[in-house]
């Protein structure tokens, strides 16, 4: 099973992306973890290491996909 991380900050753009993208992944193929960086600031460095530049972003098997621009990671620090 592949791992998918969905990073967001809780804004309307992020919540909409979570509902559309993270929920659309096949649970038989992907273990999805949703990470709210506004509440889990300690995981911002992890998101940066994975190549996330802004949220919302979906990282599948280490490959980041930027869905829409809600906020830059620098704005969350």
N, C-alpha and C positions, 0 to 999 in steps of 0.2 A: 504494500500500500504506500502510495506517495503522500508526502506531507505538504500541506498548503497553509501558509500563514497570511491572514488578512489583517493588515495594519490600517488603523483609522484613528480619527480624533473625536468622533462623536458628532461632527457637524452634519447638516442635512445631506450634503453631497456624499459624505462617507456612509451614512446610514442607508441611503438609497443604493449605493454601490454594494454594500454588504447584502442587502435584500436581493439584489439582482444577480450578483456574481458569486459570492461565497455560498449562498444557498443553492445555486444552480449546479454546483459540482457534485458529481456522483459519489455518494458516501461509501460505495463499495470500492472506489478507486482512490479517494483522497480523504485523509484525516485532516479536517480543517480546524485550525485554531484561530480565533478572532482575538486580536490584541488591540485594546483601546489605549493608544499612547497618551491620551490626556489623563488617564487614570493610572497608567503603568509607565511612568516616565523612565523608570530604570531599564526599560527595553528599547529605548530610542537608539542606544549604541548598537544593539543587535540589528535593528532595522537598517542602520547606516552600513554595518558590515555586510549585510545582504544586498546592498546597492539601492535601497529605497531612498528616494530624494524628496518625495512628497506623498501625502496620503489623500485619498485612499490608494492602497497598493496591495496587490496580491502576489505573494512569492510562492512559486511552485517548484519544488526540488531545487531550490537555490536561485531560481531565475525570477527577478522582479518584473512585474507588469504594472505600470502606472495607469490607473483607470481614468482618472479625471483629476483636476487640480483642486483640492480642498484646502490644503495648507502645506507649506514647506516644513520639513523636519526641524529646521532652525527655528521656526516660529513656535514649536512645541517645547523647546528647551527652557 
